[in-house]
């Protein structure tokens, strides 16, 4: 791993044993990109990679000099004007109304390690030898504003982390109307774009499309990352598959409005940009003020889409997730929501917990309905204290102690960012919601959004939550967020500051998380937003797992978890077994299949255990025992997608331990057909020289090479339901003594 500056050619080469990233100071003093991809050996001059020449209608930087034109050059962080007519990475409005800027190279610093981003989630290192960072300062000498490009390259991963900081050293105010975290120009456009799109209850569908001339991309303007568009895109070559070929992933560590775009110009170059969505964003920089963008993570893979995903998994679970629960095995939980809704009694709750304990479940989570006046979704939000002692005679503290006495941990649901009009908080502080002056605020799910741009609002909610967590033995918090942001206006800020509200809202959410984590480092936080509407890297920095979707139907979850795995590790995926008929789609699936899907995530249950038969209770007990045995492997193993559920009648995936001694494979038959073909599933990630036994049957072994190249025969009679609709099976592999000859 190294960052080398060649002074004579003014080139920067960032590289490790897997990738190279090469930049150059261009003839106009701005920065350009020469190469990004598989590692190449260092030399001091890559100038030949800067193509140029005369073209009609091109704008040039000097009289009678026709080699260099920004319009036809791979720029590193392009500005408005100056001859580049493609999408800019930033826009800066000056007091005289001009948006024309000229940020030229001034200096750089290179240092070991990686600094934190103030107030923002980001990748980190535990030892400075894990990464090297360069900060390149570009200056507009007329405005006396600095643009600092920040890059970190990691020793052990094919990863570049990028962000940007603007600093106003001048005497005039300037306004940032657009600040993207990363922009990179690639020399061609022979790619397909992958995006993770969807909606509530069908999050993160895998969408693939060929790049075409013009701008294509995704975004969220909903105030949060959203169920509709995840803050991620990838480019892959047309021939790239799961296990071979080039792919580049772009992921934004941010939970608010975002934009990911690819612009293909008429010379077939492609410009990829990722960052805060510019609509609704306007950041005034007074003299000596600065602005820091969120961090973008770029991952290069020459081992297909699965190689890209595994890199995201490894670095996010070990250098984005942090704290006590990063590496600790997560508890198997039971949540009462689908069993009782908000109208419950303490006796019902204790009965569910008691039954769960007998099945080996470790954590009981009390969901919505415990606080304020709360029997439905029309009241109580904002009043984070018990007022209904008919429900909870001894409050949360008494209930938690009773659950603990059973030998179970206790968790609690909050929705800190929201408020109902029928609440004590609204009656006292009706001005604490986001709403436009003189206009009616739009409800969603009968609730409104608290103004988390205001420090006093964040402090008030923190004090309420702190009191609950201090007074009761709570080890888990489910943090929900059940609506998008509309009428985004804050009465806490002046008219000229309203362009900051979207971003400052998310900073307020991060601030509340930070306060709670600092005070209660032992609490496991799980983020939720009507399920997976805020499943993004920013949230993982604070909450190591996310409720993946409100849709708990096993067959839908195969697709949802498959798409989620493109970026996010299994350790971040909350995956629960729920009742049938399923509440979201009405489907009836075998209890075994519901468990076989949920095993590939952090296992939990969302059903009334009191209504199960003895056989069903025994099945759950076996599922719990299985997960306890293999959850460390689930959290730390390498995940492989084997069969795409979006393309056929089945889905399959597997997890392999780092030492390749253990693996387990999930196969899911979605629909059965008459007189169907034989099924042979080719595995991957095993050691081809090792022998493996299947399901602890030592009477026969299989070579790693044969399982990967010849495949494993799937016999439908061995699946639960004997191969009918929605049947499945988990296959366990373990290496045995001896090497294959």
Secondary structure, DSSP 4 states (H G I P E B T S, - for coil): -EEEEETTTTEEEEE-SSEEEEEEE-TTSSEEEEEEEE-----S--GGGS-----TT---SSTT--S--GGGS-BSS--SSTT--S--SEEEE-TTS------EEEEEEEEES-PPPTTS-----SSGGGEEEEEEEEEETTTTEEEEEEEEEESSSSEEEEEEEEEE-SSS-EEEEEEEEEEEEES----EEEEEE--TTS--EEEEEE--SEEEEEEE-SSSS-SSEEEEEEEE-TT--SSSB-EEEEEEE-SSSEEEEEEE-TTS-EEEEEEE-STT--EEE-TT-EEEPPEEEEEEESBHHHHHHHHHHHHHHHHTS-STTSSSPPPPEEE-HHHHTT---HHHHHHHHHHHHHTT--EEEE-SSSSBS-SSTTB-TT--SB--TTT-TTHHHHHHHHHHHTT-EEEEEE-TTEE-SBSHHHHH-GGGB---TTSPPPPBTTBEEB-TTSHHHHHHHHHHHHHHHHHS---EEEE-------S---TTS-GGGGGGHHHHHHHHHHHHHHHHHHH-TTPEEEE-BTTBTT-SHHHHTT-SEEE--S---HHHHHHHHHHHTTTS-GGGEEEEEE-SS-TTT-----HHHHHHHHTSSEEEEES-GGG--HHHHHHHHHHHHHHHHHHHHHHHSEEEEEE-TTTSSEEEEEEE-TTSSEEEEEEEE----TTPPPEEE---SS-TTEEEEETTEEEEEEEHHHHHHT-EEE-GGGSGGGGSTTEEEEEEEEEEEEE--
